[in-house]
Amino acid sequence: MASDVKIKLKLNQNLWGLIVAYAALGIAEYQGLKCLSKWAWVLSVVMTLSLVVTTFAYTWRYCANKFKKPT
């Protein structure tokens, strides 16, 4: 019995960068690669901060528009 499940995955560049950073971090730790591990940590921190900032900005704008009093 075949399943015809179609999934549309929409990720912005922050999430793609975070996935790559965490994958690199996991590979570096698993393989014991010190140089890749250092770069992956830096990239992970940067991408996590980027994601937090953009999510906060999006939420702030959404709430400002949603709860704005109509004039």
N, C-alpha and C positions, 0 to 999 in steps of 0.2 A: 504494500500500500504506500504510494508516494504522497508526500506532503508538499503542497504548493504554498508554503509560507514565504511571503516576501517581506523583508524588513528593510525599511529605509532608515539609515543611520545618519543623522545630521550632527556633525561636531564642528565647532569653530576652531580656529587655529590655536587658541589657548589649550583646548583639550587635547588636540593632536600633539602639541609640544609637550604637554604633561605626560601623555602616554609614552612618547618616545623617551623622555627623560627618565621615567620610572622603569621602563624596559631596559634602558642602558644601565641604570643603577643596579637592577637585578642581575643582569648579565655580568657586570663588573664584579659584583660581590660573589657571584657563583663561580666565576673563573679566576678570581683573585687578581684582577687587573687594577693595579693601584692608580695609574694615570687616568684611565677611563672612569674609575670610581670618583676621583676628585672632580673631574669635569661633569660627571653625571650628578653629583651632589650640588654643584653650583647651578647647573641647568634646572634641576628639580626645584631648588629654592626659588630661582627666578620665575619659573613657570607657575609655581604655586602662588607666589605673590601676585603675579600678573592675573591669574584666574580669580583670586580673592578681590583684587581691586576692580576688575571689570564686572564681576558679579555684584559687588557693592554699588558701583555706579549704575548698573542696569536696574537694580532693585530700588535705588534712590529715585531714579527718574520715573520708574513705573509707579511707585507710591505717590510721587509728587503729581503725576498726571491723573492718577486714579482718584485721589482724594481732593483734587482741586475743586473749589466751589465754582459752579457755573455762574457766569455773569451775564 
